[in-house]
Amino acid sequence: MEAAVQNVIGHNYEFTQPIQMRFNELIAGVRSDVAVKINGDDFDVMNNYANQIAGILRTVPGAADVKVEQTTGLPMLDFKLNRDKMARLGLNVSDVLNVISIAIGGREAGVVFEGDRRFDIIVKLPEHYRQNLEIIQNLPIFFSKPLLKIDLISNKSEEKIVSIPLKEVAELVIADGPNQISRENGKRRIVVQANVRGTDMASFVSNAQSKIDQTVKLPSGYWLEWGGQFKNLVEAKERLSWVVPICFFMIFMLLFAALNSVRGALFIFTAIPLAFTGGILSLWLRGIPFSISAAVGFIALSGIAVLNGLVMVTTIDQHLQKEKLEDAIIGGALTRLRPVLMTALVASLGFIPMAISTGTGAEVQKPLATVVIGGLITSTLLTLLVIPTLYKIFSPKKIS
């Protein structure tokens, strides 16, 4: 489709999905993934910088469907008044503008009553006349012209009503006018939009911002604002920056409450880093960029990894009450081998349909499932091998 429409002249296009487009529009008022909003006063200046920024965005890897918001190109009929000639004829500007506004736009001339209903009577030229420039140019402009004959008794001069065509005092020009005037926070705004393909949005925006900052220098009173889905990403990162530490702190406190030991809680907490290693590796192998859904997958992964570690440590503690340290570690690990493998296998198999999905919502499901599956592989190895080893090294009985 893109190859077919590239040859169509005079059109702007972009490829998106209906739901995604509506969500982008609700989030930041634009329909693309990334938007650069240029705010200022003069549309000509803003358009120049908008086209310059659009050219820079096209050079950034991952940019697609780059376009500038269409703010000009609407044909308008402009009347340029010849004020010097109007002054010589004794015409006021309002006299000429009134004729134009009545003929083209119409003006109320009375009211018609039909029972309780009332209708305004509008006087204006018919539609086919209003679209004919020659007729508009020859609209008569009536004005009073004083005569040379003067009444000496009353000291009054006689006047005569004459008319001239509109083209004698005004030039009609068809020019390109503003197609739309968008405002945000009381300032005029032009948006440069782009979709992101083949890379993650954060990297794309970072590269684009560095290039634009080096090349584009806006004058005083003009500024740039980044929006679109990128704005939602920034807000989500800010929320995750305090949600994730709180989650980990709560996990640690629950482990401490279950084991009543800081050392034991730290044993189990070591399952999280290696689980994250598997999640990151799986994203890299599949070529999936980090996203908010992937971050949610890491949070879910940490819960599963901690659960398996807790099962392993509590079982070893139970064996330690009856056996020696080495025998307790071996016995606990063998006892919990099957439950740990079962937990990891069930969770992994459950996420496989999401990891290979290609339908609606796949862009959200695939990162989350990939992180969980990859992380469970490494966290299972950690639970079965590393935690028993750490238990033996840092066990209080071993130290004593």
Steps between C-alpha positions, in 0.01 A plus 500: 500500500782740582666436164170564322418832668852645480436605141180688585580872491347746743409259777634430848458153643597286797446138601359417841231294670156637594523428874862615521415819311214584735710435810779721365246772431355473851844505664655800328262628233697351209455176308863392462753339730721809533409865453713814505282799585626841389339783696518867411324793332596527132377211286753566224791471743348192661445332162863555401626340819241220475623401154859519624422272795311258274809472279713418805255238625512320164874445553456335840501116486154362565303802374193428290203701369663834586271788415429861592154601613313660208440858610507681163373445147137610533417739209361829623357802319690807616379855434782754482350847530645797314476749783644793303232475233232450762613819673481698174146376442396565858433131574533349843649156554178391668301591187698256288523225761126515566426433133741206497368349823135531392560356153715205608423432864146639516333730749175491689237723337187413692295230671218280375248366753311176449284454804734465798801449280721776368751488216768753414508638147857487370599705195796374296597405148395159367756222529597495131557876508718483812729253325543725196789743550398716207160568654656577838748739339213693340293540815377862508630720781253787553611831644393862490696740280466879559416718195663832416160676513461671837184661640619844620189558713518179705878460457451135414649302214302246309608136503452221252494128571745324269652155490825342395590131465685339788807433285561876478586525869595141590712222351376143535779250564471125560776406745588206720371555848514303824332162480471479879632684803572269792566638846630352820528693827412821320776472236489398136631151434626293207567127547759287324393136532687172450449131565779278632588167338793265548628661820379593847335833552735624773810454281327660203397809697845528661671498158246741355530743792880509476489569124231767529676674791820519297335627180187698585529825696157651561467877548375652821132433564500162322556163663477126436301242692519123450174309516314202364539150639849600613337722762315198636830308511666776704210513745500119533876501568450759773237280663715188470795682655323491835265204450781248433708586811186481712418156356850369573492643851165335568633167365801524730284583802268206428802269472636630828162448666483142365857400595564737789855533366667773296757247372231263377310783334817606318558141383164498329530858377803398292257316271383833357824619329559174313133486405535852357808385308294234324224747423740752349675230299173369361395850389835544326479164325152577364587856408222648713567848644441573866151634568257554783346155448851350527548688827175349632633159393813555710285577804296183448821302442650616827196366687527153344878486558463599864225242550723217376790621711281518809383142447861383468633680809212400729542135398873509573424658839264214581761237409763688699312434822558124459810467279845644451550809287616323182236228529228760568598704193510194273178358642314832478616559144397152388168526682411828332646421158169383356280781649743769383519354148123457493439862600742633239372266228132580558563876498718477188251288307220734599685799352603332172176594313555863600867487395417383146178700454462715190142627534346795675694596812814304401717809547406492869493123556827399330744707713331395825494127413856503361635651820319250722603193296866601467524606861345177629767295324787679674319541832428125510869425455574750774247345735633147450874577495594843634270527802615164649862608443445837667318328783802279565747789485310745723308262727535593871586140587776498241645821641501364851 
